[in-house]
Amino acid sequence: MKTFNLLLGSINDVKDFVNTVSKYDFDVDLTSGRYVVDAKSIMGIFSLDLSKPIKVEVHSDDCDAFVAELDKFIIK
């Protein structure tokens, strides 16, 4: 499992993020405060507070290509 934080600043960022996550078979969860949603659910993501960083939990050990695709959203 891999964990990192990201920021989705616009509607297009959310759309691009969901399209990227949906290409992969493993589960990805987003956590904001006490809420946890499936990263493949665009409605779930819009229920989160997008003004703050979101914690991402990738349930796979082989996710380097996935993380590389999300690099533009990751907070370093």
N, C-alpha and C positions, 0 to 999 in steps of 0.2 A: 504494500500500500504506500502511496506517495501523497503528501499533503503540501499545499502551497496556497498563497492568497492571490486573488486577482481583483480587478476593478473593471466593471462593465459600465462605461460612461454614457452610452446612448442606445437607442432601440436597435440600430444597426449592429452595434457590438454584441448585443444579446442574440440577435438573429445569426450572426456569424459564429458565435460561440456554440449555439445549439446545433447548427449545421455541422460544425467540426466534431463535437462530442458524439453526434448521432452516427458518425462513420465507424465508430469503434464498438466492439462487442461487450467490453467490460463495463461495470457499473461505475458511475461517477456521482457523488453527492455534493451538494452545496450547502454550507451552513452559514447562517447569518443570525447572530443572537441565539435564541432558543429554537429557531426554525431550521429544519433540514428538508431539502427538496431534491428530487431527481434532476440532474443537470441536463437531461434530455427533454425536460418539460418546460416549454417556453412560458406557459401560464404559471408554473411553479416559480420560475425565476422572477417573473414580474410581481410575485407576491412578497419578494424580499426587499429589504431596504438597499437599493442599488447605489445610494450615495456613499456607502461605506464599503471597505474591502470585504470580499466574500471568501470564506475558507473553502477550498476544494479538496475532496478526498477521492483519490483514484484507487479503485479496488483491483489493482493489477500491479505486478512487478515489472512487466514488460510494457512500459508506457512512455519510453523516451521520445518516440516519434510524435505521440500525442502532446506531450509537454512542449516539444519544439514548435508545434503548430499553434499553441496557445501563448507563445512567448510575448506577443504584443499586448496581452492582457495581464500578464503576471507582474505583481509588485515585487521589486527586488530590493 
